[in-house]
Amino acid sequence: MVTHMKTTIEIAQPILEDAKDLAKREGVTLRLLVEEGLRSVLSSRQSRKRFQLKDAGFKGKGLQAGVEEGSWAAVRDAIYEGRGA
């Protein structure tokens, strides 16, 4: 069974005016246009595949000797060692 609920939404004035004009030209209600728009958005978003970041990890041995966890200065120095910085 389909139920209907009343609700209040705020719509920017220019969009509302365009929607009312379109509804009048097509001989339909503003409610019908709003429901059609919501169905369209819901459908397109439900059919999208959820993005999942590819695992770019590598098999390392963790922190290298001489680099203390949380020591940005030691990490930075190790990165640039031998590169003239």
N, C-alpha and C positions, 0 to 999 in steps of 0.2 A: 504494500500500500504506500502510495506517495503522499508525503505530508508536506505542507507548505508552512514556512515560518516568515514572519515579518521581521525585517531588520533595517537599521539605518546605516548608510554608508556615506562618506564624504567623497564627492567626485569634483575634480577641478571644473570650474565653470565652462571653459571652452570645450572640454571633452563632453560634458553633459549636453551642451547646446548642439554639438555635432551629432551626438547620439539621438537626441530628440528629433533633429531634422531628418536623420536617416530612418528612424522609426516611422515618421510621418510619410516620407516618400515611399517606403516599402509597405505601408499599411499594417504595421505590426506595433506591438507595445514596447515601451522602453524595457519593461521587465523581461520580455522575450529576448531582446538584444543582450541584456546583462547576463541572463542565464546561458545564452549561446556562447558568449565570450568566455564565461567561466568554464563551461564544458570544454571549449577548445583549449584553454590554457591547462586545465587539469589533465586532459588527454595527452597533450604534447609532453608535459612534464613527467607523467607516469610512464611513458614509453621510452624515455631517455635512459640510457645505460648510466649507472652511477660511475663516476670517474674514480679510478683507483690508481694511485701512484705506483709505478713499477718499482720493485725492490732493487735498489742500486747498491746494496751492501756488498762487501767483499770479505774474503776470509783473511783477516789480518790477525795480529796477535795482541790487539789492544794497544794500550799506551806503551810507547817505547821507553827504554831506559833513559833517565834524565829528564823526563817530562812528567811533572807532577799534575795530577788531576786538578783542574780548575786554574792552572797557571797559564794564563794567556800569553804572558811574556815569554815563557819557555817554549810554547807551541809556535809562536811567531818567529822566534829566533831559529828554531829547528827548520821551519819552512824556508826561510831565506838564507840559511847557512850555505856558504859557497856560491852565492848568487850576487855578490857585490853590494848587498844592502846593509 
